[in-house]
């Protein structure tokens, strides 16, 4: 197998992993919005893939859930059928996480043994594997924060869990695009003045996604269901009212939602300008993709506010952040890799 064939093979495998991770991010949003994340009070990394198969096993799992603060304070009186409905989402979320691990680990071992992995990317692939394992541990660490007196997961742990998922996704997308370019024989050239700008935008959108996790974790999205005003004014009262003031950034629902909105307005302007630069440089496909993803994300965000965060729109808004990042990474790679052939 030629070097370019190896690069194409690994790139296609990584893109497959990315598609499944996108599904995982979407399902994670659905799990959170249906309040299903605390339905499984056990963490069994190996045996957890087997669901309850008998009525007795269902009752055992349900009785364990009855001891949890969420049942006693929020879902008291829920019947077994109601429990099964929320259990299903969290179960599928955990199973998909395990399947992603296998989808990454088994081919990695096979390609490594067969010598199909380019030597300069082996280290990165190992690091990504370690990060994937950390993501599983962080998921359980997040769930544990809701199995206490206050049955709500910590917004800090939620942001860390979602942030690591999106970061790992971006790393895989980045490498996949690079390997595809190399497989096509495209030459890498010195980065233009616009390319570092693209990197900065990737970082800003990633921070924006973390801001969205804070909105989700504090449930700030339900606080003001109006747009463009927050209540009766553009700048609501009570901003940064906590002591010390910086706690408001992470814990005060008014401040959290206000910051998320302001960040969104900023990104609309600078991402729009970036797309214009791409268009002028004859990179029309990246420009169109970036603006389409940005427009869809803005519409989803506003719709989620006005419609009190329905599950479908809220989950789509969450995965939309990852799609916008994908288009920005594609644009940055398009700037770095020229059209000339090696």
C-alpha positions as CSV (number, residue, x, y, z in Angstrom):
1,X,0.0,0.0,0.0
2,X,1.4,3.4,-1.0
3,X,1.9,6.2,1.5
4,X,-1.0,8.2,0.0
5,X,-3.3,5.2,0.1
6,X,-2.5,4.8,3.8
7,X,-3.3,8.4,4.4
8,X,-6.6,8.1,2.6
9,X,-7.5,5.0,4.6
10,X,-6.8,6.6,8.0
11,X,-8.5,9.8,7.0
12,X,-11.7,7.9,6.0
13,X,-11.6,5.9,9.3
14,X,-11.3,9.1,11.3
15,X,-14.2,10.8,9.4
16,X,-16.3,7.8,10.3
17,X,-15.4,8.2,13.9
18,X,-16.3,11.9,13.7
19,X,-19.7,11.2,12.3
20,X,-20.5,8.8,15.1
21,X,-19.2,11.3,17.7
22,X,-21.6,13.9,16.1
23,X,-24.4,11.5,16.8
24,X,-23.1,11.1,20.3
25,X,-23.2,14.9,20.9
26,X,-26.7,15.0,19.5
27,X,-27.8,12.1,21.7
28,X,-26.2,13.8,24.7
29,X,-28.3,16.8,24.1
30,X,-31.5,14.8,23.9
31,X,-30.5,12.9,27.1
32,X,-30.0,16.2,28.9
33,X,-33.1,17.9,27.7
34,X,-35.3,14.9,28.5
35,X,-33.8,14.9,32.0
36,X,-32.7,11.3,31.5
37,X,-29.1,11.6,32.5
38,X,-29.5,10.6,36.2
39,X,-31.7,7.6,35.5
40,X,-28.8,5.2,35.7
41,X,-27.3,5.5,39.2
42,X,-24.7,2.7,38.6
43,X,-21.6,2.9,36.5
44,X,-20.6,-0.5,35.1
45,X,-18.1,0.0,32.3
46,X,-18.2,-3.6,31.1
47,X,-21.5,-5.1,32.2
48,X,-23.4,-1.9,31.7
49,X,-23.8,-2.6,28.0
50,X,-26.4,-5.3,28.9
51,X,-29.8,-3.7,29.6
52,X,-32.4,-5.1,32.0
53,X,-33.9,-8.1,30.3
54,X,-36.5,-9.4,32.8
55,X,-39.2,-7.7,34.8
56,X,-37.3,-8.6,38.0
57,X,-34.2,-6.9,36.7
58,X,-36.1,-3.8,35.7
59,X,-37.6,-3.6,39.2
60,X,-34.1,-3.9,40.7
61,X,-32.8,-1.0,38.6
62,X,-36.0,1.0,39.3
63,X,-35.7,0.5,43.0
64,X,-32.1,1.7,43.0
65,X,-33.3,4.8,41.1
66,X,-36.0,5.4,43.8
67,X,-33.2,5.9,46.3
68,X,-31.8,8.7,44.3
69,X,-32.5,12.4,45.1
70,X,-33.9,12.9,41.6
71,X,-36.7,10.4,42.2
72,X,-37.5,11.6,45.7
73,X,-37.5,15.3,44.9
74,X,-38.6,15.5,41.3
75,X,-40.0,12.3,39.9
76,X,-41.6,10.9,43.1
77,X,-44.5,8.6,42.1
78,X,-43.1,7.8,38.7
79,X,-44.2,4.4,37.5
80,X,-42.0,1.7,35.9
81,X,-43.1,2.7,32.3
82,X,-42.1,6.3,33.0
83,X,-38.7,5.2,34.3
84,X,-38.1,3.0,31.3
85,X,-38.6,6.0,29.0
86,X,-35.9,8.1,30.6
87,X,-33.6,5.1,31.2
88,X,-33.6,4.4,27.5
89,X,-31.9,7.7,26.5
90,X,-29.2,7.4,29.1
91,X,-28.6,3.7,28.3
92,X,-28.3,4.5,24.6
93,X,-25.9,7.4,25.4
94,X,-23.6,5.1,27.4
95,X,-23.8,2.3,24.9
96,X,-22.9,4.6,22.0
97,X,-20.0,5.8,24.0
98,X,-18.7,2.3,24.3
99,X,-19.2,1.6,20.6
100,X,-17.2,4.7,19.7
101,X,-14.4,3.4,21.9
102,X,-14.5,0.1,20.0
103,X,-14.8,1.9,16.6
104,X,-11.6,3.8,17.4
105,X,-9.6,1.2,19.4
106,X,-10.0,-1.9,17.3
107,X,-9.1,-0.4,13.9
108,X,-6.3,1.5,15.6
109,X,-4.7,-1.7,16.7
110,X,-5.3,-3.4,13.4
111,X,-3.9,-0.6,11.3
112,X,-0.9,-0.3,13.7
113,X,-0.1,-4.0,13.4
114,X,-0.5,-3.9,9.6
115,X,1.7,-0.8,9.3
116,X,-1.1,1.3,7.7
117,X,-0.7,4.3,10.0
118,X,1.7,7.1,8.8
119,X,4.5,7.3,11.4
120,X,4.1,11.0,12.0
121,X,0.5,10.7,13.2
122,X,0.9,7.7,15.5
123,X,1.6,9.8,18.5
124,X,-1.5,11.9,18.0
125,X,-3.7,8.9,17.6
126,X,-2.5,7.5,20.9
127,X,-3.2,10.8,22.6
128,X,-6.7,10.8,21.2
129,X,-7.3,7.3,22.5
130,X,-6.3,8.5,26.0
131,X,-8.6,11.5,25.7
132,X,-11.4,9.2,24.7
133,X,-10.9,7.2,27.9
134,X,-10.8,10.3,30.0
135,X,-14.1,11.4,28.4
136,X,-15.8,8.3,29.7
137,X,-14.5,8.9,33.2
138,X,-15.5,12.5,33.0
139,X,-19.0,11.5,32.0
140,X,-19.5,9.5,35.1
141,X,-17.9,12.2,37.2
142,X,-20.5,14.6,35.8
143,X,-23.4,12.2,36.6
144,X,-22.1,11.7,40.2
145,X,-22.6,15.5,40.8
146,X,-26.3,15.0,40.3
147,X,-26.6,12.0,42.6
148,X,-26.5,14.1,45.7
149,X,-29.0,16.3,47.6
150,X,-29.5,18.7,44.6
151,X,-30.4,16.4,41.7
152,X,-28.8,18.5,39.0
153,X,-25.4,17.9,37.4
154,X,-22.8,20.6,38.0
155,X,-22.6,23.1,35.2
156,X,-18.8,23.0,35.5
157,X,-18.7,19.3,35.0
158,X,-21.2,19.5,32.2
159,X,-19.1,22.1,30.4
160,X,-16.0,20.0,30.9
161,X,-17.7,16.9,29.6
162,X,-19.1,18.6,26.5
163,X,-15.9,20.6,26.0
164,X,-13.7,17.5,26.0
165,X,-16.1,15.8,23.5
166,X,-16.0,18.7,21.1
167,X,-12.3,19.2,21.5
168,X,-11.6,15.5,20.7
169,X,-14.0,15.7,17.8
170,X,-12.2,18.8,16.4
171,X,-8.8,17.0,16.8
172,X,-10.0,14.1,14.7
173,X,-11.6,16.3,12.1
174,X,-8.4,18.4,11.9
175,X,-6.2,15.3,11.3
176,X,-8.7,13.7,8.9
177,X,-8.7,16.9,6.7
178,X,-4.9,17.0,6.8
179,X,-4.5,13.4,5.7
180,X,-7.1,13.8,2.9
181,X,-5.1,16.7,1.6
182,X,-1.9,14.8,1.8
183,X,-3.5,11.8,0.1
184,X,-4.5,14.1,-2.8
185,X,-1.0,15.3,-3.2
186,X,-1.8,18.8,-2.2
187,X,1.1,21.0,-1.2
188,X,1.3,22.7,2.2
189,X,2.4,26.3,2.0
190,X,3.2,29.1,4.4
191,X,0.1,30.2,6.2
192,X,-1.5,33.4,5.0
193,X,-2.4,36.3,7.2
194,X,-6.0,35.0,7.3
195,X,-5.1,31.5,8.5
196,X,-4.2,32.4,12.1
197,X,-7.5,34.4,12.1
198,X,-9.3,31.1,11.3
199,X,-7.5,29.4,14.2
200,X,-8.7,32.2,16.5
201,X,-12.3,31.7,15.3
202,X,-12.1,28.0,16.0
203,X,-11.0,28.8,19.6
204,X,-13.8,31.4,20.0
205,X,-16.5,29.1,18.8
206,X,-15.2,26.4,21.1
207,X,-15.4,28.9,24.0
208,X,-18.9,29.7,22.8
209,X,-19.8,26.0,23.0
210,X,-18.6,26.0,26.6
211,X,-20.7,29.1,27.3
212,X,-23.7,27.1,25.9
213,X,-22.9,24.3,28.3
214,X,-23.1,26.8,31.2
215,X,-26.5,27.9,29.8
216,X,-27.6,24.3,29.8
217,X,-26.2,23.5,33.2
218,X,-27.8,26.4,34.9
219,X,-30.9,26.2,32.8
220,X,-30.5,29.8,31.9
221,X,-32.1,29.2,28.6
222,X,-35.5,29.2,30.3
223,X,-35.0,32.4,32.1
224,X,-35.7,34.9,29.3
225,X,-37.7,33.5,26.4
226,X,-37.7,36.7,24.4
227,X,-35.5,38.1,21.6
228,X,-33.8,40.4,20.9
229,X,-34.7,41.8,24.4
230,X,-34.2,40.0,27.6
231,X,-37.5,40.7,29.2
232,X,-38.2,44.3,28.7
233,X,-34.7,45.5,27.9
234,X,-31.7,44.6,25.9
235,X,-29.4,44.8,29.0
236,X,-31.3,43.2,31.9
237,X,-31.0,44.2,35.5
238,X,-29.0,42.2,37.9
239,X,-26.0,41.4,35.8
240,X,-22.9,40.4,37.7
241,X,-24.7,40.7,41.0
242,X,-23.0,37.8,42.8
243,X,-20.1,38.2,45.2
244,X,-17.4,38.0,44.0
245,X,-18.6,39.3,40.7
246,X,-16.9,36.6,38.5
247,X,-19.1,33.9,40.0
248,X,-21.9,35.4,38.0
249,X,-20.2,34.4,34.8
250,X,-20.7,30.7,35.7
251,X,-23.6,30.6,38.2
252,X,-26.0,33.6,37.7
253,X,-28.6,32.6,35.1
254,X,-29.2,36.2,33.9
255,X,-25.5,36.8,33.4
256,X,-24.9,33.4,31.9
257,X,-27.6,33.9,29.2
258,X,-26.6,37.6,28.6
259,X,-23.0,36.6,28.0
260,X,-24.0,33.8,25.7
261,X,-26.1,36.2,23.6
262,X,-23.4,38.9,23.4
263,X,-20.8,36.2,22.4
264,X,-23.1,35.1,19.7
265,X,-23.5,38.6,18.3
266,X,-19.7,39.0,18.3
267,X,-19.3,35.7,16.4
268,X,-21.9,36.6,13.8
269,X,-19.8,39.7,12.9
270,X,-16.4,38.2,12.9
271,X,-17.3,34.9,11.3
272,X,-19.3,36.8,8.7
273,X,-16.2,38.9,7.9
274,X,-14.1,35.8,7.7
275,X,-16.5,34.2,5.2
276,X,-16.2,37.4,3.1
277,X,-12.4,37.1,3.1
278,X,-12.7,33.4,2.1
279,X,-15.0,34.4,-0.8
280,X,-12.6,37.1,-2.0
281,X,-9.8,34.5,-2.0
282,X,-11.9,32.3,-4.3
283,X,-12.5,29.8,-1.5
284,X,-16.2,29.9,-2.2
285,X,-17.1,26.4,-0.9
286,X,-15.6,27.0,2.6
287,X,-17.2,30.5,2.6
288,X,-20.7,29.0,1.8
289,X,-20.3,26.2,4.3
290,X,-19.2,28.5,7.1
291,X,-22.0,31.0,6.5
292,X,-24.6,28.2,6.2
293,X,-23.5,26.6,9.5
294,X,-23.4,30.0,11.2
295,X,-26.9,31.0,10.0
296,X,-28.4,27.7,11.0
297,X,-26.9,27.9,14.4
298,X,-28.2,31.5,14.9
299,X,-31.7,30.4,13.9
300,X,-31.6,27.4,16.1
301,X,-30.4,29.4,19.1
302,X,-33.1,32.1,18.7
303,X,-35.8,29.4,18.1
304,X,-34.7,27.5,21.2
305,X,-35.2,30.7,23.3
306,X,-38.6,31.7,21.9
307,X,-40.0,28.1,22.0
308,X,-38.7,27.4,25.6
309,X,-36.0,25.0,24.4
310,X,-37.9,22.0,22.9
311,X,-35.8,18.8,22.8
312,X,-35.4,18.7,19.0
313,X,-34.2,22.3,18.6
314,X,-32.1,22.3,21.8
315,X,-30.3,19.1,20.7
316,X,-29.8,20.4,17.2
317,X,-28.4,23.6,18.6
318,X,-25.8,21.7,20.6
319,X,-24.7,19.6,17.6
320,X,-24.8,22.7,15.5
321,X,-21.8,24.1,17.4
322,X,-19.7,21.1,16.4
323,X,-20.8,21.5,12.7
324,X,-19.9,25.1,12.7
325,X,-16.4,24.2,14.1
326,X,-16.1,21.6,11.3
327,X,-16.7,24.2,8.6
328,X,-14.2,26.6,10.2
329,X,-11.6,23.8,10.4
330,X,-12.2,23.0,6.8
331,X,-11.8,26.6,5.9
332,X,-8.5,26.9,7.8
333,X,-7.2,23.7,6.2
334,X,-8.2,25.1,2.8
335,X,-6.1,28.2,3.5
336,X,-3.1,26.2,4.6
337,X,-3.1,23.6,1.8
338,X,-2.7,25.1,-1.7
339,X,-4.2,23.8,-4.9
340,X,-0.8,22.9,-6.3
341,X,0.0,19.2,-6.7
342,X,3.1,17.7,-5.2
